[in-house]
Amino acid sequence: MEHRTSAELKGVADVIHPQKLSKKERLERWALALEKRRGVRLRTLRETEYRPAKEQSALRQENSPLTVAFEDPVLRSAGLTNDTFGEVARFFGLSHWQLHEVVCNCHFGETVAAEAVAARVRRLRSFATFAYGYAIAAALLAGTVLLSRVI
């Protein structure tokens, strides 16, 4: 095996340094990767909602939206380890029901346009931002209520 520095590899290969991405940035990166495949049909996963948790987590499908995420070198460098349903849910911080909305055949049939999945991923990204803001507002309101009772 021949060892080379990152600088030596720049002319030979793409050098990807480990990335630290927020949930919003990870979802946006996935949406962009899907949009690069505009016009391509991706395979969906069958009946994700009916599987026992362990079986559901292990689900995968070649040429699926999950595969698109795993093929992105930046997402892999940020910690995405494979293209299974459970790993993608973990990495993107999604519930199994949220991921079900993005990749299950009950919503799209056997295949889905990559740009349709990108739109759903973007909605999840927007929801994550909304949910974070809602949590902060709820915490502030709870603090205000507690303070008003003390005073």
Contacts in CASP RR format, 6 or more apart in sequence:
PFRMAT RR
TARGET T0000
AUTHOR 0000-0000-0000
METHOD contacts of the structure
MODEL  1
MEHRTSAELKGVADVIHPQKLSKKERLERWALALEKRRGVRLRTLRETEY
RPAKEQSALRQENSPLTVAFEDPVLRSAGLTNDTFGEVARFFGLSHWQLH
EVVCNCHFGETVAAEAVAARVRRLRSFATFAYGYAIAAALLAGTVLLSRV
I
4 12 0 8 1.000
6 15 0 8 1.000
6 17 0 8 1.000
9 15 0 8 1.000
14 73 0 8 1.000
16 73 0 8 1.000
16 74 0 8 1.000
16 76 0 8 1.000
16 77 0 8 1.000
17 77 0 8 1.000
18 77 0 8 1.000
18 78 0 8 1.000
19 74 0 8 1.000
19 77 0 8 1.000
19 78 0 8 1.000
20 78 0 8 1.000
21 29 0 8 1.000
21 74 0 8 1.000
21 75 0 8 1.000
21 78 0 8 1.000
23 92 0 8 1.000
23 93 0 8 1.000
23 128 0 8 1.000
24 125 0 8 1.000
24 128 0 8 1.000
24 129 0 8 1.000
26 75 0 8 1.000
26 78 0 8 1.000
26 91 0 8 1.000
26 92 0 8 1.000
27 92 0 8 1.000
27 121 0 8 1.000
27 122 0 8 1.000
27 124 0 8 1.000
27 125 0 8 1.000
27 128 0 8 1.000
28 122 0 8 1.000
28 125 0 8 1.000
29 72 0 8 1.000
29 74 0 8 1.000
29 75 0 8 1.000
30 68 0 8 1.000
30 69 0 8 1.000
30 72 0 8 1.000
30 75 0 8 1.000
30 92 0 8 1.000
30 121 0 8 1.000
31 118 0 8 1.000
31 121 0 8 1.000
31 122 0 8 1.000
31 125 0 8 1.000
32 118 0 8 1.000
33 68 0 8 1.000
33 69 0 8 1.000
33 71 0 8 1.000
33 72 0 8 1.000
33 75 0 8 1.000
34 65 0 8 1.000
34 68 0 8 1.000
34 114 0 8 1.000
34 115 0 8 1.000
34 117 0 8 1.000
34 118 0 8 1.000
34 121 0 8 1.000
35 114 0 8 1.000
35 115 0 8 1.000
35 118 0 8 1.000
37 68 0 8 1.000
37 114 0 8 1.000
38 114 0 8 1.000
38 115 0 8 1.000
39 113 0 8 1.000
39 114 0 8 1.000
39 115 0 8 1.000
40 113 0 8 1.000
40 114 0 8 1.000
41 111 0 8 1.000
41 112 0 8 1.000
41 113 0 8 1.000
41 114 0 8 1.000
42 63 0 8 1.000
42 64 0 8 1.000
42 65 0 8 1.000
42 67 0 8 1.000
42 68 0 8 1.000
42 111 0 8 1.000
42 112 0 8 1.000
42 113 0 8 1.000
42 114 0 8 1.000
42 117 0 8 1.000
43 61 0 8 1.000
43 62 0 8 1.000
43 63 0 8 1.000
43 64 0 8 1.000
43 110 0 8 1.000
43 111 0 8 1.000
44 61 0 8 1.000
44 64 0 8 1.000
44 103 0 8 1.000
44 104 0 8 1.000
44 105 0 8 1.000
44 107 0 8 1.000
44 108 0 8 1.000
44 109 0 8 1.000
44 110 0 8 1.000
44 111 0 8 1.000
44 112 0 8 1.000
45 59 0 8 1.000
45 60 0 8 1.000
45 61 0 8 1.000
45 64 0 8 1.000
45 66 0 8 1.000
45 85 0 8 1.000
45 103 0 8 1.000
45 104 0 8 1.000
45 105 0 8 1.000
46 104 0 8 1.000
46 105 0 8 1.000
47 104 0 8 1.000
47 105 0 8 1.000
47 106 0 8 1.000
48 56 0 8 1.000
48 59 0 8 1.000
48 85 0 8 1.000
48 96 0 8 1.000
48 99 0 8 1.000
48 100 0 8 1.000
48 103 0 8 1.000
48 104 0 8 1.000
49 97 0 8 1.000
49 100 0 8 1.000
49 104 0 8 1.000
49 106 0 8 1.000
51 59 0 8 1.000
53 96 0 8 1.000
56 85 0 8 1.000
56 86 0 8 1.000
56 96 0 8 1.000
57 84 0 8 1.000
57 85 0 8 1.000
57 86 0 8 1.000
57 87 0 8 1.000
57 89 0 8 1.000
58 84 0 8 1.000
58 85 0 8 1.000
58 86 0 8 1.000
59 84 0 8 1.000
59 85 0 8 1.000
59 86 0 8 1.000
60 66 0 8 1.000
60 67 0 8 1.000
60 82 0 8 1.000
60 83 0 8 1.000
60 84 0 8 1.000
60 85 0 8 1.000
61 67 0 8 1.000
64 83 0 8 1.000
64 103 0 8 1.000
65 102 0 8 1.000
65 103 0 8 1.000
65 112 0 8 1.000
65 114 0 8 1.000
65 117 0 8 1.000
65 121 0 8 1.000
66 83 0 8 1.000
66 84 0 8 1.000
66 85 0 8 1.000
66 88 0 8 1.000
66 103 0 8 1.000
67 83 0 8 1.000
68 114 0 8 1.000
69 75 0 8 1.000
69 80 0 8 1.000
69 83 0 8 1.000
69 88 0 8 1.000
69 91 0 8 1.000
69 92 0 8 1.000
70 76 0 8 1.000
70 80 0 8 1.000
70 82 0 8 1.000
70 83 0 8 1.000
70 88 0 8 1.000
72 80 0 8 1.000
75 91 0 8 1.000
78 91 0 8 1.000
79 91 0 8 1.000
80 87 0 8 1.000
80 88 0 8 1.000
80 91 0 8 1.000
81 87 0 8 1.000
81 91 0 8 1.000
85 96 0 8 1.000
85 99 0 8 1.000
85 103 0 8 1.000
86 96 0 8 1.000
86 99 0 8 1.000
88 94 0 8 1.000
88 99 0 8 1.000
89 95 0 8 1.000
89 96 0 8 1.000
89 98 0 8 1.000
89 99 0 8 1.000
92 99 0 8 1.000
92 124 0 8 1.000
94 102 0 8 1.000
94 124 0 8 1.000
98 124 0 8 1.000
101 107 0 8 1.000
101 120 0 8 1.000
102 117 0 8 1.000
102 120 0 8 1.000
102 121 0 8 1.000
102 124 0 8 1.000
103 117 0 8 1.000
108 116 0 8 1.000
END
